[in-house]
């Protein structure tokens, strides 16, 4: 297994203007993590909507619903999600409404853990509808930098560079997720980035975009 080609890819991207955009995005994530429980909960809802959907679609929904994530009745929320094109409006509305028990203390709960992985385990166990990827996505978006967001774009890029073998399923087991995360962590160390930054560089390489 060799990481050299993907290390060179990241190092090359770091020399380009895209680095400024990624640095800015990481600062935005850190700033969001300093905000109140309501703002952090709304980001949690964004990640609940992106599961089995898309980042573009989740951003559109987040911008349209805003405070409604916190108070709309489940049926009304499901209706709005459907109108905005979500593939699974009823399930996502149910998950969002179920997660509201955490609104008042989500920030304090997350800050009680000593490292990012412990925080992710709490999110995955306590927020129905989030697996390893979206729990990592949520935490990265509020300033946690040491978790990998492993979606099919990242997997495809790693396969293309011979870093991992092609996966039989797009749905990764937790064991496989952690194995790939460990590989990405080695790449992050070699390129002097953190996993949050590395994800943005690799996602940009695959999609030509920097979202969130």
C-alpha positions in Angstrom: 0.0 0.0 0.0 1.4 3.4 -1.0 0.1 6.8 -0.1 2.6 8.8 -2.2 0.3 9.7 -5.1 -2.4 11.0 -2.8 0.1 12.8 -0.5 1.4 14.6 -3.6 -2.2 15.4 -4.7 -3.0 17.0 -1.4 0.4 18.9 -1.2 -0.3 20.2 -4.7 -3.8 21.4 -3.8 -2.4 23.2 -0.7 -0.3 25.4 -3.0 -3.4 26.5 -4.9 -6.0 29.2 -4.1 -8.4 26.5 -3.0 -6.4 26.4 0.2 -7.7 29.8 1.2 -11.3 28.7 0.7 -10.7 25.5 2.8 -9.0 27.5 5.6 -12.0 29.9 5.6 -14.4 27.0 5.8 -12.6 25.4 8.7 -12.7 28.7 10.5 -16.4 28.9 9.9 -16.8 25.5 11.4 -14.8 26.5 14.5 -16.9 29.7 14.9 -20.2 27.7 14.6 -19.0 25.4 17.4 -18.7 28.5 19.7 -22.4 29.4 19.1 -25.4 28.5 21.2 -27.3 25.2 21.5 -29.9 26.3 19.0 -27.3 27.0 16.2 -25.5 23.7 16.9 -28.8 21.8 16.9 -29.7 23.3 13.5 -26.4 22.0 12.1 -27.3 18.6 13.6 -30.5 18.8 11.6 -28.6 19.6 8.4 -26.6 16.5 8.8 -29.7 14.5 9.5 -31.1 15.6 6.2 -27.9 14.9 4.3 -27.9 11.2 5.3 -28.8 9.1 2.2 -29.4 12.4 0.4 -26.9 15.1 -0.7 -25.0 18.1 0.8 -26.5 20.4 -1.8 -30.0 19.2 -0.9 -29.3 19.5 2.8 -28.0 23.1 2.4 -31.2 24.0 0.5 -33.4 22.5 3.2 -31.4 24.2 6.0 -31.7 27.6 4.4 -35.4 27.1 3.9 -36.5 25.7 7.2 -34.1 27.4 9.6 -35.8 27.8 13.1 -38.5 25.4 12.0 -36.1 22.5 12.8 -36.7 23.3 16.4 -40.5 23.7 16.6 -42.5 22.5 13.5 -44.8 19.6 14.2 -43.6 16.4 12.7 -46.2 16.2 10.0 -45.7 19.8 8.9 -41.9 19.3 8.9 -42.3 16.1 6.8 -44.5 18.1 4.4 -41.9 20.8 4.0 -39.1 18.3 3.5 -41.1 16.7 0.8 -41.8 20.0 -0.9 -38.0 20.7 -0.8 -37.3 17.4 -2.6 -36.0 15.2 0.2 -36.1 11.5 -0.7 -37.2 10.4 2.8 -39.2 13.2 4.3 -41.2 11.2 6.9 -38.2 9.4 8.3 -36.1 12.5 8.5 -38.9 14.5 10.2 -39.2 11.8 12.7 -35.5 11.7 13.4 -35.3 15.6 13.7 -38.2 15.7 16.1 -36.7 12.8 18.1 -33.4 14.7 18.4 -35.1 17.8 20.0 -34.6 16.3 23.4 -30.9 17.4 23.0 -31.6 21.0 22.0 -31.0 22.5 25.5 -27.8 20.8 26.4 -26.2 19.4 23.2 -23.2 21.7 23.4 -22.5 20.9 27.1 -22.9 17.2 26.4 -20.4 17.2 23.6 -17.9 19.3 25.6 -18.0 16.7 28.4 -16.0 14.2 26.3 -12.2 14.2 26.3 -11.7 13.5 22.6 -13.5 13.6 19.2 -14.1 9.9 19.0 -15.9 9.8 22.3 -18.1 12.7 21.2 -18.9 10.8 18.0 -19.8 7.7 19.8 -22.3 9.7 21.9 -23.8 11.3 18.9 -24.1 8.0 17.1 -25.7 6.3 20.1 -28.0 9.2 21.1 -29.2 10.7 17.8 -31.3 8.2 15.8 -30.6 8.6 12.0 -26.9 9.3 12.2 -24.2 6.7 11.5 -20.5 7.0 11.6 -20.3 9.3 8.5 -22.9 11.8 9.4 -22.0 11.9 13.1 -18.4 12.7 11.9 -19.9 15.3 9.5 -21.9 17.0 12.2 -18.9 17.2 14.5 -16.5 18.5 11.8 -19.0 21.2 11.0 -18.9 22.5 14.5 -15.2 22.5 14.9 -14.1 18.9 15.7 -11.1 18.3 13.4 -10.0 14.8 14.1 -12.7 12.7 12.5 -13.0 11.4 8.9 -16.1 11.8 6.8 -16.0 8.8 4.6 -18.5 9.0 1.8 -18.4 7.3 -1.6 -16.5 10.2 -3.1 -13.7 9.7 -0.6 -13.8 5.9 -1.0 -13.6 6.2 -4.8 -10.6 8.5 -4.7 -8.8 6.2 -2.3 -9.5 3.3 -4.6 -8.4 5.2 -7.6 -5.0 5.9 -6.0 -4.6 2.3 -4.8 -4.8 3.2 -1.2 -7.6 0.8 -0.5 -9.3 -1.9 -2.5 -12.8 -1.4 -4.1 -15.5 -1.9 -1.5 -18.2 -4.4 -2.1 -20.9 -2.2 -0.6 -21.2 1.6 -0.3 -22.4 1.0 3.3 -19.3 0.6 5.4 -19.3 -1.4 8.6 -18.0 0.5 11.7 -14.9 -1.7 11.6 -14.2 -0.9 8.0 -15.0 2.8 8.6 -12.4 2.9 11.4 -9.8 1.1 9.2 -10.2 3.7 6.5 -10.2 6.5 9.0 -6.9 5.2 10.3 -5.4 5.3 6.8 -6.7 8.8 6.2 -5.2 9.9 9.5 -1.8 8.7 8.3 -2.3 10.7 5.1 -3.3 13.7 7.2 -0.1 13.5 9.3 2.0 13.1 6.2 0.5 16.3 4.6 0.4 18.3 7.9 -3.4 18.6 7.8 -6.1 17.4 10.1 -8.8 15.0 9.1 -11.4 17.8 8.7 -9.2 19.7 6.3 -8.2 16.5 4.4 -11.8 15.7 3.8 -12.4 19.1 2.1 -9.3 18.7 -0.1 -10.2 15.2 -1.2 -13.9 16.1 -1.7 -12.8 19.1 -3.8 -10.6 16.8 -5.9 -13.5 14.5 -6.6 -16.3 17.0 -7.0 -14.6 20.4 -7.8 -16.6 21.9 -4.9 -16.1 22.9 -1.3 -19.4 22.7 0.6 -19.8 21.7 4.2 
